[in-house]
Amino acid sequence: MDSAASWHSAYVYYYEKDKSGLLVDAVGPLLDRVAALTEAAFVAPHWRQGPHLRINVQAHAYDWSEVIRPAIEETIGAYLREHPSTARLDERSRLLQHRVLARQEREIGPLAPWYPDNTIRYPPFDFRRHVVGDQKAADLIMDFSVESNELYLDMSRHLREGRDRLDLLMLTMMFTTAHAVGGLRRNVGSFRAHAEGFLAACADTELWRSEFAAKYGKHRDVVVGRLREVIRALDGPHAAPFPFVREWAALVARHAERAGPIAESGLLTTSPAPGADFFRERGNSEYLRLALSNDAYLKRGLGNPVFLRYRVVLNYTYSFLTRMGVAPRERSLLCHLAADAIEDVYNVSAVGFLRKFVAEHPGAPAEPS
């Protein structure tokens, strides 16, 4: 008698940076082909031991071994033979970067040697419970990965057809998340904080800040235009839909509600406010100094159920950006662009609000020295 459905994985090693062809022409059709036999599925890129796509499916053991795995060999194998990756990557030169990534992402397991390009292997499914430390939280994250998978494939196809740019499409999803859970004005500070976190960690903070400001100055009309498209699509009941906006808004709103109880219970917590070492090591950011050294401001956020839900789905959104191929530095730039655009459109200032708040709450501890 067959056991209950369980998770299985296929890792497709494909070193080419552009994996849209593999996704659209092979992985999507594969998942359609085996859909009747899978209870859930999602795909995500990964870097450990060589760039690859992880195809994860929940299915009964017999269906996996006798139908799905052979289908992977046939469909994905044919694509690899007909469209092989020809990228030439130096494994040794990336080892330091991968060590940093492993620490940041709490990745366990060997970083080397890399598996050969254009190959498939079938390791056990990686539940990654150790990253979040709680099964309920891990299940919520996996549910989001599954429910966003169709959008992931559709967006990959959309980009491959030249109908948008990756940076603009991901900026659209960031605006949509902020609008759908709490509102853009209310959430501008989260984008500013994340951009400032990157800038403050740079060796030359002001040089990078100038670079980010110049990017916004050059592309302001496009970025603000995209923000207004999101607002129209979500606020105007009769407005023409903008690609993926309403679908993404519904997805994050639904998952914000699901995350509410676990976020409010404290199972998803933030780290304590940083002390003097943070400010010495991370450089100079007025926004972060004001926000992270003021107990009243921290309690205001951590005691707000709407913010706690928003924080969860914003992290989901950032993970989705990574899934789509946005690097951490590029994500930080998008956060800066998003914050600038929201401030322009709504005539607000995230740091101005903080200055006023801190001045009105002088009982908070002084900035670390």
C-alpha positions as CSV (number, residue, x, y, z in Angstrom):
1,M,0.0,0.0,0.0
2,D,1.4,3.4,-1.0
3,S,2.4,5.8,1.8
4,A,1.2,9.4,2.2
5,A,2.5,11.9,-0.3
6,S,5.9,13.3,0.5
7,W,8.3,15.9,-0.9
8,H,10.9,15.0,-3.5
9,S,13.5,17.1,-5.4
10,A,15.3,17.2,-8.6
11,Y,18.3,19.6,-8.9
12,V,19.0,20.7,-12.5
13,Y,22.5,22.1,-12.8
14,Y,22.5,24.8,-15.5
15,Y,25.3,27.4,-15.1
16,E,23.9,29.9,-17.6
17,K,22.7,33.1,-15.8
18,D,19.6,33.2,-18.0
19,K,17.5,30.2,-17.1
20,S,14.2,31.5,-18.6
21,G,14.4,29.1,-21.5
22,L,14.8,26.2,-19.1
23,L,11.9,27.4,-17.0
24,V,9.5,28.3,-19.8
25,D,10.3,25.5,-22.3
26,A,11.0,22.6,-20.0
27,V,10.1,23.0,-16.4
28,G,6.7,24.6,-17.0
29,P,5.6,21.9,-19.4
30,L,7.0,19.2,-17.1
31,L,4.9,20.4,-14.2
32,D,1.8,20.5,-16.4
33,R,2.5,17.0,-17.6
34,V,2.7,15.6,-14.0
35,A,0.1,17.9,-12.4
36,A,-2.4,15.1,-11.9
37,L,0.1,13.2,-9.8
38,T,1.4,16.0,-7.7
39,E,-0.2,17.5,-4.6
40,A,2.0,20.6,-4.7
41,A,5.1,21.8,-6.5
42,F,7.4,24.8,-6.6
43,V,10.7,25.7,-8.4
44,A,13.5,27.8,-7.0
45,P,17.1,28.6,-8.2
46,H,20.0,27.9,-5.9
47,W,23.8,28.4,-5.9
48,R,25.3,25.7,-3.6
49,Q,27.7,23.3,-5.4
50,G,26.9,25.0,-8.7
51,P,24.1,27.1,-10.1
52,H,20.9,25.0,-10.4
53,L,17.2,24.9,-10.4
54,R,15.4,22.9,-7.6
55,I,12.2,21.3,-8.8
56,N,10.3,20.3,-5.7
57,V,7.1,18.1,-5.9
58,Q,4.9,16.5,-3.3
59,A,3.8,13.1,-4.6
60,H,3.4,9.5,-3.6
61,A,6.5,7.4,-3.7
62,Y,5.3,5.2,-6.5
63,D,4.3,8.1,-8.7
64,W,7.6,9.8,-8.1
65,S,9.8,6.9,-8.9
66,E,7.8,5.4,-11.7
67,V,6.3,8.4,-13.5
68,I,7.5,11.8,-12.4
69,R,11.2,11.1,-12.2
70,P,11.3,9.4,-15.6
71,A,9.3,12.4,-17.0
72,I,12.0,14.7,-15.6
73,E,14.7,12.7,-17.3
74,E,12.8,12.8,-20.5
75,T,11.7,16.4,-20.6
76,I,14.5,18.2,-18.8
77,G,17.1,15.8,-20.2
78,A,16.0,16.6,-23.7
79,Y,16.2,20.3,-23.0
80,L,19.7,20.0,-21.6
81,R,20.8,18.1,-24.7
82,E,19.2,20.5,-27.2
83,H,20.1,23.7,-25.3
84,P,23.1,23.0,-23.1
85,S,24.6,25.6,-20.9
86,T,27.9,26.8,-22.3
87,A,28.8,29.1,-19.4
88,R,32.3,28.9,-18.0
89,L,32.4,29.6,-14.3
90,D,35.4,29.5,-12.0
91,E,34.4,27.5,-8.9
92,R,37.4,28.6,-6.8
93,S,36.8,32.4,-7.4
94,R,33.3,32.1,-6.0
95,L,34.1,30.2,-2.9
96,L,34.5,33.3,-0.7
97,Q,31.2,34.7,-1.9
98,H,29.5,31.4,-1.3
99,R,30.9,31.2,2.3
100,V,29.3,34.6,2.9
101,L,26.0,33.4,1.4
102,A,26.1,30.3,3.5
103,R,26.4,32.3,6.7
104,Q,23.7,34.8,5.6
105,E,21.2,32.1,4.5
106,R,22.2,29.5,7.2
107,E,22.9,27.1,4.5
108,I,24.3,23.7,5.7
109,G,26.2,21.2,3.6
110,P,29.3,21.4,1.4
111,L,30.0,24.3,-0.9
112,A,32.3,22.2,-3.1
113,P,32.9,20.4,-5.4
114,W,30.4,21.7,-7.9
115,Y,28.2,19.2,-9.7
116,P,28.7,19.2,-13.5
117,D,26.9,21.6,-15.7
118,N,23.9,20.2,-17.6
119,T,23.2,17.4,-15.2
120,I,20.4,16.3,-12.9
121,R,20.6,14.8,-9.4
122,Y,17.9,13.7,-6.9
123,P,18.9,14.6,-3.3
124,P,16.4,14.4,-0.4
125,F,14.1,17.4,-0.1
126,D,15.5,20.3,1.9
127,F,12.9,21.4,4.5
128,R,15.1,24.2,5.8
129,R,13.4,24.1,9.2
130,H,16.7,25.1,10.8
131,V,16.4,28.5,9.2
132,V,13.2,29.6,10.8
133,G,13.4,27.3,13.8
134,D,9.7,26.5,13.9
135,Q,7.6,24.0,11.8
136,K,4.6,26.3,11.6
137,A,6.7,29.1,10.2
138,A,8.5,26.7,7.8
139,D,5.1,25.4,6.5
140,L,3.9,29.0,5.9
141,I,7.0,29.8,3.9
142,M,6.6,26.6,1.9
143,D,2.9,27.3,1.2
144,F,3.9,30.7,-0.2
145,S,6.5,29.1,-2.4
146,V,3.9,26.7,-3.8
147,E,1.1,29.3,-4.2
148,S,3.5,31.8,-6.0
149,N,4.9,29.2,-8.3
150,E,2.4,29.8,-11.2
151,L,3.2,33.5,-10.9
152,Y,6.9,32.7,-10.9
153,L,6.6,30.8,-14.2
154,D,4.2,33.3,-15.7
155,M,6.5,36.2,-14.9
156,S,9.5,34.3,-16.3
157,R,7.6,33.9,-19.5
158,H,6.5,37.6,-19.5
159,L,10.1,38.7,-19.2
160,R,11.4,36.2,-21.8
161,E,8.9,37.7,-24.3
162,G,10.3,41.1,-23.6
163,R,7.1,42.5,-22.2
164,D,8.9,44.1,-19.1
165,R,12.2,44.5,-17.4
166,L,13.1,42.4,-14.4
167,D,14.0,45.4,-12.2
168,L,10.7,47.2,-13.0
169,L,8.6,44.1,-12.6
170,M,10.1,43.3,-9.2
171,L,9.7,47.0,-8.2
172,T,6.0,46.6,-9.1
173,M,5.7,43.6,-6.8
174,M,7.3,45.6,-3.9
175,F,4.9,48.5,-4.4
176,T,2.0,46.0,-4.6
177,T,3.0,44.3,-1.3
178,A,3.3,47.6,0.5
179,H,-0.1,48.9,-0.9
180,A,-2.0,45.6,-0.2
181,V,-0.9,45.2,3.5
182,G,-0.9,48.5,5.4
183,G,-0.6,51.0,2.6
184,L,2.2,52.7,0.8
185,R,2.5,55.8,3.0
186,R,2.6,53.7,6.1
187,N,5.2,51.3,4.7
188,V,7.6,53.7,3.1
189,G,9.9,53.4,6.1
190,S,10.5,49.7,5.6
191,F,12.0,50.3,2.1
192,R,14.1,53.2,3.4
193,A,15.3,51.1,6.3
194,H,16.3,48.2,4.1
195,A,18.1,50.5,1.6
196,E,19.9,52.3,4.5
197,G,20.9,48.9,6.0
198,F,22.9,48.2,2.8
199,L,24.3,51.7,2.4
200,A,25.4,51.9,6.1
201,A,27.3,48.6,5.7
202,C,29.3,49.8,2.6
203,A,32.9,50.9,3.1
204,D,32.1,54.2,1.4
205,T,28.5,54.9,2.4
206,E,28.2,58.3,0.8
207,L,29.6,57.2,-2.5
208,W,27.0,54.5,-2.7
209,R,24.3,56.9,-1.5
210,S,25.2,59.3,-4.3
211,E,25.0,56.4,-6.8
212,F,21.6,55.4,-5.6
213,A,20.4,59.0,-5.7
214,A,21.7,59.4,-9.2
215,K,19.8,56.3,-10.3
216,Y,16.6,57.7,-9.0
217,G,17.2,61.0,-10.6
218,K,17.8,59.4,-13.9
219,H,14.9,57.0,-13.8
220,R,12.4,59.0,-11.6
221,D,9.7,59.3,-14.3
222,V,9.7,55.6,-15.0
223,V,9.7,54.6,-11.3
224,V,7.0,57.0,-10.3
225,G,5.0,56.0,-13.4
226,R,5.2,52.4,-12.3
227,L,4.0,53.3,-8.8
228,R,1.1,55.2,-10.2
229,E,0.1,52.2,-12.3
230,V,0.0,50.0,-9.2
231,I,-2.1,52.6,-7.3
232,R,-4.5,52.8,-10.3
233,A,-4.8,49.0,-10.6
234,L,-5.6,48.5,-6.9
235,D,-7.6,51.7,-6.1
236,G,-9.6,52.1,-9.3
237,P,-12.3,49.5,-9.5
238,H,-12.8,50.2,-13.2
239,A,-9.1,50.6,-14.1
240,A,-7.5,48.3,-16.6
241,P,-5.5,45.6,-14.8
242,F,-1.8,45.9,-14.8
243,P,0.2,42.6,-15.3
244,F,0.4,40.6,-12.1
245,V,-0.6,43.4,-9.7
246,R,-4.0,42.2,-8.6
247,E,-2.9,38.6,-8.5
248,W,0.1,39.5,-6.3
249,A,-1.9,41.7,-4.1
250,A,-4.5,38.9,-3.4
251,L,-1.6,36.5,-2.7
252,V,0.2,38.6,-0.2
253,A,-3.0,39.8,1.5
254,R,-4.1,36.1,1.9
255,H,-0.7,35.1,3.4
256,A,-0.6,38.2,5.6
257,E,-3.8,36.9,7.3
258,R,-2.4,33.4,7.6
259,A,0.8,34.8,9.1
260,G,-1.0,36.9,11.7
261,P,-1.3,34.5,14.6
262,I,2.3,33.2,14.3
263,A,3.8,36.6,13.8
264,E,1.9,38.1,16.8
265,S,2.7,35.1,19.0
266,G,6.4,35.9,18.9
267,L,7.5,32.9,16.9
268,L,8.6,35.3,14.2
269,T,10.6,37.8,16.2
270,T,13.1,40.5,15.3
271,S,16.6,40.8,16.7
272,P,17.1,43.1,19.6
273,A,18.0,46.7,18.8
274,P,21.7,46.9,18.0
275,G,24.1,48.6,20.3
276,A,27.3,50.6,19.9
277,D,29.1,47.9,17.7
278,F,26.4,48.2,15.1
279,F,26.9,51.9,14.6
280,R,30.7,51.6,14.6
281,E,30.7,48.7,12.1
282,R,27.8,49.8,9.8
283,G,28.9,53.3,9.1
284,N,26.6,56.4,9.2
285,S,22.9,56.4,8.6
286,E,20.7,58.9,10.3
287,Y,17.6,56.9,9.6
288,L,19.0,53.8,11.3
289,R,20.4,55.7,14.2
290,L,17.0,57.3,14.9
291,A,15.0,54.1,14.3
292,L,17.1,51.6,16.1
293,S,18.1,53.6,19.2
294,N,14.5,54.7,20.1
295,D,12.6,52.2,22.2
296,A,9.3,53.9,21.7
297,Y,9.6,53.7,17.9
298,L,10.6,50.0,18.1
299,K,7.7,49.1,20.4
300,R,5.3,51.1,18.1
301,G,6.2,48.7,15.2
302,L,6.6,45.5,17.1
303,G,3.3,46.0,18.9
304,N,1.3,46.7,15.6
305,P,-0.4,43.5,14.2
306,V,-0.7,45.1,10.7
307,F,3.1,45.8,10.7
308,L,3.9,42.3,11.9
309,R,1.9,40.8,9.1
310,Y,3.3,43.1,6.6
311,R,6.9,42.4,7.7
312,V,6.3,38.6,7.0
313,V,4.9,39.1,3.5
314,L,7.6,41.7,2.6
315,N,10.2,39.1,3.5
316,Y,8.3,36.7,1.2
317,T,8.4,39.3,-1.5
318,Y,12.2,39.8,-1.1
319,S,12.6,36.0,-1.3
320,F,10.6,36.0,-4.5
321,L,13.0,38.7,-5.9
322,T,15.9,36.4,-5.2
323,R,14.0,33.5,-6.8
324,M,13.5,35.7,-9.9
325,G,17.3,36.4,-10.0
326,V,17.6,39.8,-8.3
327,A,20.9,40.0,-6.3
328,P,21.1,41.6,-2.8
329,R,22.7,44.8,-4.0
330,E,20.1,45.2,-6.7
331,R,17.3,44.6,-4.2
332,S,18.8,47.4,-2.0
333,L,18.7,49.8,-4.9
334,L,15.1,48.8,-5.6
335,C,14.3,49.6,-2.0
336,H,15.9,53.0,-2.4
337,L,14.0,53.7,-5.6
338,A,10.7,52.5,-4.0
339,A,11.2,54.8,-0.9
340,D,12.1,57.8,-3.0
341,A,9.1,57.3,-5.3
342,I,6.6,56.9,-2.5
343,E,8.0,60.0,-0.8
344,D,7.6,62.0,-4.0
345,V,4.1,60.8,-4.8
346,Y,2.7,61.2,-1.3
347,N,4.9,64.2,-0.3
348,V,6.2,62.5,2.8
349,S,9.6,61.9,4.3
350,A,10.5,58.7,6.1
351,V,13.5,60.3,8.0
352,G,11.4,63.5,8.6
353,F,8.8,61.4,10.3
354,L,11.4,59.7,12.5
355,R,13.0,63.1,13.5
356,K,9.6,64.3,14.6
357,F,8.8,61.1,16.4
358,V,12.1,61.0,18.3
359,A,11.7,64.6,19.3
360,E,8.3,63.9,20.7
361,H,9.5,60.8,22.6
362,P,12.6,62.1,24.4
363,G,12.4,59.4,27.0
364,A,14.0,56.8,24.7
365,P,17.7,55.9,25.4
366,A,20.4,57.9,23.8
367,E,22.2,56.8,20.7
368,P,25.0,54.4,21.5
369,S,28.5,56.0,21.6
